[in-house]
Amino acid sequence: MIAPTGLPFLSAADVRAQIDPDTARGLIERALLEGFDPADDPARQSVDAGAGHLLLMPSSLGQSVGVKIASVSPDNPAKGRPRIQALYLLMDAETLTPQLLVDGSALTVIRTPATTAVAVDRLAAPDAHSLVVFGSGPQAIDHVVAFSRIRELADIRLVGRNPERTAPAIAKLAELGIAASLGTPSDVAEADIVLCATSAKDPVFDGSLVRDGACVAAMGSHEPDRRELPGDLMGRALVIVEDQATALREAGDVIMAAAEGNLDIDSMQALAGLVRGEVVRDPGRPNVFKGTGMSWQDLAVASGLTPPA
């Protein structure tokens, strides 16, 4: 497809046709293994615009440069439109010539589970087989798919605020060949892996239920006043973040736990160190990954795309 600008355009279907979960995970890993430091990534910018705000996410990685522009309009669902819409512009680093336009929302749905899976693959026990997921939206579904590529999951349970909304997610996973059932927050006590993919403002489960050696991943927000994980869990866990400065700016799970005195921010470790083997999982306590989503992740995956013929 050709966009009105004359640039080739990849739709959501095009993106998924080119990048599967394994490919996306490999692209994220490669960026970190080749020495990219997420601390060098520009901060996400938010500006008020119209009936909402715009998120601007530029990055430079190797031979590629790119920027995602996402619009967030809270009233859109009532108007039959998505709350978040996005476009991604990919350029070459040498001349900054625009090369490709990409459906930015599809890119987000793919790169976020890939990044989480990179962390979970290293933080979860090798024989982990039980997964509890809080959330029932697209990110929850795609995370389950991504996790199913790194572990043999025999017990998958989805916990949602509304069973009527969770049932379609379970049905969608069944269509993809993945069996899941309806769960409850107390199921965390027996889980090897816990994923939080919600828009919750307050913790979604009791942190004392999480077993030592279990892996917990949270990626539901990038706002300093929202969190999915309780402070006591953060305080007794090995905590991995994409980048410390980003986490202290955007990750409410980290910010509020530190403010409560539960979390020593200097004890947090970076995802790059985990991927490079400088940090390893701790079987003697919970292992937590808190992700906010960063610009380099979009670019790492987008750089693996090719324009349509």
Secondary structure as the mmCIF struct_conf table of DSSP 4:
data_model
#
loop_
_struct_conf.conf_type_id
_struct_conf.id
_struct_conf.beg_label_comp_id
_struct_conf.beg_label_asym_id
_struct_conf.beg_label_seq_id
_struct_conf.end_label_comp_id
_struct_conf.end_label_asym_id
_struct_conf.end_label_seq_id
STRN STRN1 ILE A 2 ILE A 2
TURN_TY1_P TURN_TY1_P1 PRO A 4 THR A 5
BEND BEND1 GLY A 6 LEU A 7
STRN STRN2 PRO A 8 PRO A 8
STRN STRN3 PHE A 9 LEU A 10
HELX_RH_AL_P HELX_RH_AL_P1 ALA A 12 GLN A 18
HELX_RH_AL_P HELX_RH_AL_P2 PRO A 21 LEU A 33
TURN_TY1_P TURN_TY1_P2 GLU A 34 GLY A 35
HELX_RH_3T_P HELX_RH_3T_P1 PRO A 38 ASP A 40
BEND BEND2 ASP A 41 ASP A 41
HELX_LH_PP_P HELX_LH_PP_P1 PRO A 42 ARG A 44
STRN STRN4 GLN A 45 ALA A 49
TURN_TY1_P TURN_TY1_P3 GLY A 50 ALA A 51
STRN STRN5 GLY A 52 LEU A 61
TURN_TY1_P TURN_TY1_P4 GLY A 62 GLN A 63
STRN STRN6 SER A 64 VAL A 72
TURN_TY1_P TURN_TY1_P5 PRO A 74 ASP A 75
HELX_RH_3T_P HELX_RH_3T_P2 ASN A 76 LYS A 79
TURN_TY1_P TURN_TY1_P6 GLY A 80 GLY A 80
BEND BEND3 ARG A 81 ARG A 81
BEND BEND4 ARG A 83 ARG A 83
STRN STRN7 ILE A 84 ASP A 92
TURN_TY1_P TURN_TY1_P7 ALA A 93 THR A 95
STRN STRN8 PRO A 98 ASP A 103
HELX_RH_AL_P HELX_RH_AL_P3 GLY A 104 LEU A 123
BEND BEND5 ALA A 124 ALA A 124
TURN_TY1_P TURN_TY1_P8 PRO A 126 ASP A 127
STRN STRN9 SER A 130 PHE A 134
BEND BEND6 GLY A 137 GLY A 137
HELX_RH_AL_P HELX_RH_AL_P4 PRO A 138 SER A 148
TURN_TY1_P TURN_TY1_P9 ARG A 149 ILE A 150
BEND BEND7 ARG A 151 ARG A 151
BEND BEND8 ALA A 154 ALA A 154
STRN STRN10 ASP A 155 VAL A 159
BEND BEND9 ARG A 161 ARG A 161
HELX_RH_AL_P HELX_RH_AL_P5 PRO A 163 GLU A 175
TURN_TY1_P TURN_TY1_P10 LEU A 176 GLY A 177
STRN STRN11 SER A 181 LEU A 182
HELX_RH_3T_P HELX_RH_3T_P3 PRO A 185 GLU A 190
BEND BEND10 ASP A 192 ASP A 192
STRN STRN12 ILE A 193 CYS A 196
BEND BEND11 THR A 198 THR A 198
BEND BEND12 LYS A 201 ASP A 202
BEND BEND13 VAL A 204 PHE A 205
HELX_RH_3T_P HELX_RH_3T_P4 GLY A 207 LEU A 209
BEND BEND14 VAL A 210 VAL A 210
HELX_LH_PP_P HELX_LH_PP_P2 ARG A 211 ARG A 211
TURN_TY1_P TURN_TY1_P11 ASP A 212 GLY A 213
STRN STRN13 CYS A 215 ALA A 218
BEND BEND15 GLY A 220 GLY A 220
TURN_TY1_P TURN_TY1_P12 PRO A 224 ASP A 225
BEND BEND16 GLU A 228 LEU A 229
HELX_RH_AL_P HELX_RH_AL_P6 GLY A 231 ARG A 236
BEND BEND17 ALA A 237 ALA A 237
STRN STRN14 LEU A 238 VAL A 241
BEND BEND18 GLU A 242 GLU A 242
HELX_RH_AL_P HELX_RH_AL_P7 GLN A 244 GLU A 250
HELX_RH_AL_P HELX_RH_AL_P8 GLY A 252 ALA A 259
TURN_TY1_P TURN_TY1_P13 GLU A 260 GLY A 261
HELX_RH_3T_P HELX_RH_3T_P5 ILE A 265 SER A 267
STRN STRN15 GLN A 269 ALA A 270
HELX_RH_AL_P HELX_RH_AL_P9 LEU A 271 VAL A 275
TURN_TY1_P TURN_TY1_P14 ARG A 276 GLY A 277
BEND BEND19 GLU A 278 VAL A 279
TURN_TY1_P TURN_TY1_P15 PRO A 283 GLY A 284
BEND BEND20 ARG A 285 ARG A 285
STRN STRN16 ASN A 287 LYS A 290
HELX_RH_AL_P HELX_RH_AL_P10 SER A 295 ALA A 302
TURN_TY1_P TURN_TY1_P16 SER A 303 GLY A 304
#
